[in-house]
Amino acid sequence: MIEQLRHAIRDVPDFPKPGIVFKDITPILADAELFEQVTTAMAEPFVEEGITHVVAIESRGFILGAPIAQALGVAFVPVRKPGKLPNRTVREEYKLEYGTDALEMHADALGTDAQVLIVDDVLATGGTAAAACRLTERMGATVVACTFLIELSFLTGRAALEGRRYEALIRY
């Protein structure tokens, strides 16, 4: 499956800005069988880990996180950019190369007994994933692990997750 994934992931140069090579996963989504294989493979290491919630990061993390939550038979919790969730939220700010950003989660999304799997499509610099972990833990939940479709290992995002378990199907 890994070679099939590598073939399906499309490199888009200079997107969203010059000098960036974007890893486009939409060809995977267009292949129902491959998409199912991906989400099954991402869920499989966590079947016996006592996960109670999948926390998925906007927006491509939602695409992967929802079927992973269904495969694990657990709740799905969206983490969004500020102002996108309709109920009372908790916010976690994090630093970008130039400036800051933030993530929000509904204040009632997790309980203190929640065992969480964080899901996103790409681990790049790790800032967003680390912020999602901090936000989850501020809610009193436990982050069991993080899982990604792609790790861009040359960007050393794993350093932002040091001491945490994480999985990635493909590494570049």
Residue pairs with C-beta under 8 A, 6 or more apart in sequence:
1 34
1 37
1 38
1 41
2 169
2 170
4 34
5 28
5 34
5 38
5 149
5 169
5 170
6 170
8 25
8 27
8 28
8 31
8 34
9 23
9 24
9 25
9 27
9 28
9 150
9 170
10 23
10 24
10 26
10 27
11 21
11 22
11 23
11 24
12 21
12 22
12 23
12 24
13 20
13 21
13 22
14 20
14 21
15 22
16 22
23 122
23 150
23 152
23 172
25 60
25 63
25 121
25 149
25 150
28 34
28 35
28 38
28 149
29 35
29 63
35 67
36 67
38 64
38 149
38 169
39 64
39 67
39 68
39 71
40 71
41 169
42 64
42 68
42 119
42 147
42 149
42 167
42 169
43 68
43 71
43 72
45 145
45 147
45 167
46 72
46 117
46 144
46 145
46 147
47 72
49 115
49 117
49 144
49 145
50 115
50 144
51 72
51 74
51 115
51 116
51 117
51 144
52 74
52 75
52 113
52 114
52 115
52 116
53 69
53 74
53 75
53 76
53 77
53 109
53 110
53 114
53 115
53 116
53 117
53 141
54 65
54 66
54 68
54 69
54 72
54 74
54 75
54 76
54 77
54 116
54 117
54 119
55 65
55 77
55 79
55 105
55 109
55 110
55 116
55 117
55 118
55 119
55 132
55 136
56 62
56 64
56 65
56 66
56 68
56 69
56 76
56 77
56 78
56 79
56 118
56 119
56 120
57 65
57 79
57 103
57 118
57 119
57 120
57 128
57 129
57 132
58 78
58 79
58 80
58 81
58 84
58 103
60 120
60 121
60 122
61 79
61 119
61 120
61 121
62 78
63 121
64 119
64 120
64 121
64 149
65 76
65 78
65 119
65 120
66 76
68 117
68 119
68 147
69 75
69 76
70 76
72 117
74 117
77 105
77 106
77 109
77 110
77 116
78 85
78 105
79 103
79 104
79 105
79 132
79 135
80 103
80 104
80 105
81 101
81 102
81 103
81 104
82 91
82 102
82 103
82 104
83 104
84 104
85 104
85 105
85 106
87 106
87 107
87 108
88 106
88 107
88 108
89 104
89 105
89 106
89 107
90 104
90 105
90 106
90 107
90 135
90 138
90 139
91 102
91 103
91 104
91 135
92 102
92 103
92 104
92 131
92 132
92 134
92 135
92 138
93 100
93 101
93 102
93 131
94 100
94 101
94 102
94 103
94 127
94 128
94 130
94 131
94 134
95 127
96 127
97 125
101 127
101 128
102 131
103 128
103 131
103 132
103 135
104 135
105 135
105 136
105 139
107 139
109 139
110 116
110 136
110 139
110 140
110 141
111 140
111 141
112 140
112 141
113 141
114 136
114 139
114 140
114 141
114 142
115 141
115 142
115 144
116 136
116 141
116 142
116 143
116 144
117 144
117 145
117 146
117 147
118 129
118 132
118 133
118 136
118 143
118 145
118 146
118 147
119 146
119 147
119 148
120 128
120 129
120 132
120 146
120 148
121 148
121 149
121 150
122 148
122 149
122 150
122 151
122 152
123 129
123 146
123 148
123 150
123 151
123 152
123 157
123 158
123 161
123 166
123 168
124 152
124 155
124 157
125 155
125 156
125 157
125 160
126 155
126 156
126 157
126 158
126 159
126 160
126 161
127 157
127 160
129 146
129 148
129 157
129 160
129 161
129 166
130 160
130 161
132 146
133 143
133 146
133 161
133 164
136 143
137 143
143 164
144 165
145 164
145 165
145 166
145 167
146 161
146 164
146 165
146 166
146 167
147 166
147 167
147 168
148 166
148 167
148 168
148 169
149 168
149 169
149 170
150 168
150 169
150 170
150 171
150 172
151 157
151 158
151 168
151 170
151 171
151 172
152 172
153 171
153 172
154 172
158 166
